[in-house]
Amino acid sequence: MPTVSVAILTYNRTKELRDCLYSLLWQSVKPFEIIVVDNGSYEETEKFLRSISEEFVKAGVAVRHVPGRHPRLITAARNVGLELANSEYVLVCDDDVEFQTDYVERMLEKFEKYPHYTGLQGSTLPHAPRKPEVFRKRVMNAIQRCFFLSRSDGHFQKVLPSGFVTMGAPRPTPEPTDAQWLISNNMMLKKLKTSARFDEAIVGLGLDDVQFGYKLYLSGTAKLGIVGDAKIKDKHGSTRSSDHSRWAGLLLYNTYFFFRYVYTGKAFQIYAFVMSRLGLILVNGIVPLFSDSDPKPLLGTLKGLIYSWTKLKIYVQGTAEEVRTTTMRLLGYDRLQPKKPETPKAQVK
């Protein structure tokens, strides 16, 4: 049986991490090792891992704690996990994911039966949508067709001419559904067939997985797909972020991704790029008037548009270090120094 290493990125979510780890321990085919890259947590993640390590070792699963550098340097942390993996396959995931007990087994079966695939992603169990989310989804679909120029059939996870992407659902067939990129909350890769790494110019929750998967896809030597019967539960995936810095960061990295990986000199691509920004203003400005009153997504979108225009040269031509430091400064990530909450005096001995 092929061996599997798991590389989990975590930051201050010990409870979610525990659920993720035990869902891996209960797999019908257990991983060889689990590498937990702790990206600067102030929670006692290492202490927690030591407390459960004996149970995992008895089951034949090694658990390693590896310190990261900064909460926002997500791509660098993912690369650490990839480089330390010692198995034929490596499963990259987040700490808020739970795997069904046959996930690893089904993924390995697909790799064995369809060996031309280099990377595969499982399927996320659906959340029960709230009524505002149902309305938002319908409006989003209409805007996506008009402003993001998406003619996706709903099954093809692809990169659009604007640099934005569609999320795909697997077709009800035994063979994996082809994709142009994979979601980093659960992607399994043949380690020996790829030396690809995440682009460390990208910080925060941006397009790190899109860039990674699409670069593999563009190489012409890697085939990517989605497996329908390998299921996960993503606890936070359905929550729409109201953090304005996240929306600003999304636009900054969409600009970077578009000009570095998508744009090939065609006028239609520039048209799509501009139209997508109008669509995003509608999504974050007009639609929320009917579903919620949170102004942060719109403020973040406007901030991202201003930043990406004033710093366009850096995102188009700058080095990875220039892009990274510029983004950290613009979004205030360079000032992020999480502090451990003070212990109440009554509890101090």
C-alpha positions in Angstrom: 0.0 0.0 0.0 1.4 3.5 -0.9 2.3 5.7 2.0 0.7 9.1 2.6 2.1 12.1 4.5 -0.3 14.8 5.7 0.7 18.5 5.9 -1.7 20.5 8.0 -1.5 24.3 8.4 -2.8 25.6 11.7 -3.1 28.9 13.6 -4.8 29.2 16.9 -7.5 26.6 16.3 -6.6 23.8 18.6 -10.2 22.5 18.8 -10.6 22.3 15.0 -7.1 20.8 14.7 -8.0 18.1 17.2 -11.1 17.1 15.2 -9.0 17.1 12.0 -6.3 14.9 13.5 -8.7 12.3 14.9 -10.5 12.1 11.5 -7.2 11.2 10.0 -6.5 8.7 12.9 -9.8 6.9 12.2 -9.1 6.5 8.5 -9.5 3.0 7.0 -6.0 3.5 5.4 -4.0 5.5 7.9 -1.4 8.1 6.9 2.3 7.3 7.5 2.9 10.7 9.2 1.2 14.0 10.0 3.2 17.2 9.8 1.5 20.1 11.6 3.0 23.5 10.6 2.1 25.9 13.4 2.1 29.3 11.8 2.8 31.4 15.0 0.0 30.3 17.3 -0.2 31.7 20.8 -2.3 28.8 21.8 -0.4 25.9 23.2 -0.5 23.8 20.0 2.8 22.0 20.6 1.7 21.0 24.1 -1.5 19.7 22.7 0.2 17.6 20.1 2.5 16.1 22.7 -0.5 15.1 24.7 -2.0 13.0 21.9 1.2 11.8 20.2 1.4 8.5 22.1 -2.1 7.5 21.0 -1.2 8.2 17.4 2.2 6.4 17.6 0.5 3.3 18.9 -1.8 3.4 15.8 1.3 3.7 13.6 0.9 7.4 12.8 3.8 9.8 13.5 2.8 13.4 14.4 5.4 16.2 14.0 5.1 19.8 15.2 6.9 22.3 13.0 7.0 26.0 13.8 6.1 28.5 11.1 7.2 32.1 10.7 4.2 34.4 10.6 0.4 33.9 10.6 0.1 35.5 7.2 3.0 33.6 5.5 0.6 30.8 4.5 2.4 29.8 1.3 5.8 29.6 3.0 4.2 27.3 5.7 2.6 25.1 3.0 6.0 24.7 1.3 7.6 23.6 4.6 5.0 20.8 4.8 5.6 19.7 1.2 9.4 19.7 1.7 9.3 17.6 4.9 6.9 15.0 3.6 8.5 11.6 3.3 5.8 9.6 1.5 4.8 8.7 -2.0 1.8 11.0 -1.6 1.3 14.2 0.3 -2.1 15.4 1.4 -2.2 19.2 1.9 -5.0 20.4 4.2 -6.2 23.0 6.6 -6.9 22.5 10.3 -10.7 23.0 10.1 -11.3 20.0 7.8 -12.7 16.7 8.8 -12.3 13.6 6.6 -14.7 10.8 6.2 -13.2 7.5 7.3 -12.6 6.2 3.8 -11.2 9.5 2.3 -7.5 8.4 2.0 -8.5 4.9 0.8 -10.7 6.3 -2.0 -8.1 8.9 -3.1 -5.4 6.2 -3.3 -7.8 4.0 -5.3 -8.3 6.7 -7.8 -4.6 7.4 -8.2 -4.0 3.7 -8.8 -6.9 3.3 -11.3 -6.2 6.5 -13.1 -2.4 7.0 -12.9 -2.3 9.9 -15.3 -3.5 12.2 -12.5 -0.8 14.1 -10.6 -3.1 15.8 -8.1 -6.6 15.1 -6.8 -9.1 16.9 -4.6 -11.9 15.4 -2.6 -15.5 16.8 -2.4 -16.9 19.0 0.3 -20.1 17.9 2.0 -22.7 20.7 1.4 -23.8 23.0 4.2 -27.4 23.9 4.6 -27.7 27.4 3.0 -29.5 30.2 4.8 -32.2 32.0 2.7 -30.0 35.2 2.2 -27.2 32.9 1.0 -29.6 31.2 -1.5 -30.6 34.6 -2.8 -27.0 35.7 -3.0 -26.0 32.6 -4.9 -28.6 33.2 -7.5 -27.6 36.8 -8.0 -23.9 35.8 -8.0 -24.6 33.2 -10.8 -26.2 35.9 -12.9 -23.4 38.4 -12.3 -20.7 35.7 -12.9 -22.2 35.0 -16.3 -22.3 38.7 -17.2 -19.3 40.3 -15.6 -16.9 37.4 -15.0 -17.6 35.9 -18.5 -18.1 32.5 -17.0 -19.8 29.8 -19.2 -18.9 27.0 -16.9 -21.0 23.9 -16.9 -20.8 23.7 -13.1 -18.5 20.7 -13.2 -15.3 22.2 -14.5 -13.1 23.9 -11.8 -11.3 26.4 -14.0 -9.5 29.8 -14.3 -11.5 32.5 -16.1 -10.1 35.0 -18.5 -10.2 37.6 -15.7 -8.0 35.5 -13.4 -10.9 34.7 -11.1 -12.0 31.1 -10.9 -15.1 28.8 -10.8 -15.6 26.2 -8.2 -16.5 22.8 -9.7 -18.6 19.9 -8.5 -17.5 16.4 -9.7 -19.6 14.6 -12.3 -21.4 11.5 -11.2 -18.8 9.2 -12.9 -16.2 6.8 -11.5 -13.3 8.8 -13.1 -12.2 12.1 -11.5 -13.6 15.3 -13.0 -10.8 17.3 -14.6 -9.8 20.6 -13.1 -7.4 23.5 -13.7 -6.7 24.1 -10.0 -7.2 22.4 -6.7 -8.4 23.6 -3.3 -5.7 23.6 -0.7 -8.0 22.5 2.2 -7.7 19.0 0.7 -5.4 18.3 -2.2 -3.4 15.1 -2.5 -0.3 15.0 -4.8 2.1 12.5 -6.1 5.2 13.8 -4.4 7.6 12.1 -6.8 5.9 13.6 -9.8 5.8 17.2 -8.8 8.4 19.6 -7.4 6.0 22.5 -7.6 5.8 24.9 -4.7 3.4 27.6 -3.6 4.3 31.1 -4.7 5.7 32.8 -1.6 4.9 36.3 -3.0 1.3 35.5 -1.9 0.5 36.2 1.8 -2.7 35.7 3.7 -5.7 33.8 2.3 -5.4 34.8 -1.3 -5.1 32.8 -4.5 -2.3 30.5 -3.1 -4.1 27.2 -4.1 -5.2 28.6 -7.5 -1.7 29.7 -8.4 -0.2 26.4 -7.3 -2.7 24.2 -9.2 -2.9 26.4 -12.3 0.9 26.5 -12.6 0.9 22.7 -12.5 -1.9 22.7 -15.1 0.0 25.1 -17.4 3.1 22.9 -17.2 1.3 20.4 -19.5 2.8 17.5 -17.6 0.3 17.4 -14.7 -3.4 16.4 -14.8 -5.6 17.5 -11.9 -9.1 16.2 -10.9 -11.9 16.1 -8.3 -13.0 12.9 -6.7 -16.7 12.7 -6.0 -16.7 9.9 -3.4 -13.9 11.1 -1.2 -15.7 13.4 1.2 -14.6 16.1 3.6 -16.4 18.5 6.0 -15.1 22.1 5.9 -16.2 23.8 9.1 -15.5 27.4 8.0 -15.6 27.1 4.2 -19.1 28.4 3.9 -18.6 31.4 6.0 -18.4 34.6 3.9 -15.6 36.8 5.4 -16.5 40.4 6.3 -12.8 41.3 6.9 -12.2 44.2 4.5 -8.4 43.4 4.3 -9.3 39.9 2.9 -11.2 41.5 0.0 -8.5 44.0 -0.6 -5.9 41.2 -0.6 -8.0 39.2 -3.0 -8.0 42.0 -5.5 -4.3 42.6 -5.1 -3.4 39.0 -5.7 -5.9 38.7 -8.5 -4.0 41.5 -10.2 -0.7 39.6 -9.5 -2.1 36.3 -10.7 -3.7 37.7 -13.8 -0.6 39.4 -15.1 1.9 36.7 -14.0 -0.1 33.5 -15.0 -3.1 34.3 -17.1 -2.5 37.3 -19.4 -1.1 36.3 -22.8 -1.4 39.7 -24.5 -4.9 39.4 -25.8 -7.3 42.4 -25.6 -10.2 40.2 -24.6 -8.3 39.3 -21.4 -7.9 42.9 -20.4 -11.7 43.4 -21.1 -12.5 40.4 -18.8 -10.1 41.8 -16.2 -11.9 45.2 -16.1 -15.4 43.7 -16.2 -14.6 41.4 -13.3 -13.9 44.4 -11.1 -17.2 45.9 -12.0 -18.8 42.6 -11.1 -17.1 42.5 -7.8 -18.3 46.0 -6.9 -21.9 44.8 -7.6 -21.4 41.6 -5.6 -20.0 43.4 -2.6 -21.9 46.7 -2.9 -25.4 46.1 -4.4 -26.2 42.5 -3.4 -25.5 43.1 0.3 -28.2 45.8 0.4 -30.7 43.0 0.0 -29.1 40.4 2.2 -27.1 42.1 4.9 -25.8 45.6 5.9 -22.1 44.8 6.3 -20.1 47.5 4.4 -16.7 45.9 4.9 -16.6 43.7 1.8 -17.4 46.8 -0.3 -14.8 48.9 1.5 -12.2 46.2 1.0 -13.1 45.9 -2.7 -12.6 49.7 -3.2 -9.4 49.6 -1.2 -8.1 46.7 -3.3 -9.0 48.5 -6.5 -7.1 51.7 -5.4 -4.1 49.7 -4.1 -3.8 47.5 -7.2 -3.9 50.5 -9.5 -1.4 52.6 -7.6 1.0 49.7 -7.1 0.3 48.1 -10.5 3.9 48.1 -11.6 5.0 46.1 -8.5 2.3 43.5 -9.0 3.1 43.2 -12.7 6.9 43.4 -12.7 8.1 43.4 -9.1 10.1 40.6 -7.5 8.4 38.1 -5.1 10.0 40.0 -2.1 8.6 43.4 -3.4 5.1 42.0 -3.9 5.1 40.3 -0.5 6.4 43.3 1.5 4.1 45.7 -0.4 1.1 43.6 0.4 2.1 43.1 4.0 2.4 46.9 4.4 -0.8 47.8 2.5 -3.0 45.4 4.4 -1.3 46.0 7.8 0.0 42.5 8.1 3.5 43.7 9.0 2.0 45.1 12.2 0.3 41.8 13.1 2.0 40.6 16.3 -0.5 38.3 18.1 -0.2 38.3 21.8 -1.2 35.6 24.2 -4.2 36.7 26.3 -3.2 37.7 29.8 -4.0 35.2 32.6 -6.5 36.7 35.1 -4.7 37.6 38.3 -7.0 35.5 40.4 -5.6 32.4 38.7 -2.0 33.3 39.2 -0.4 31.2 41.9 
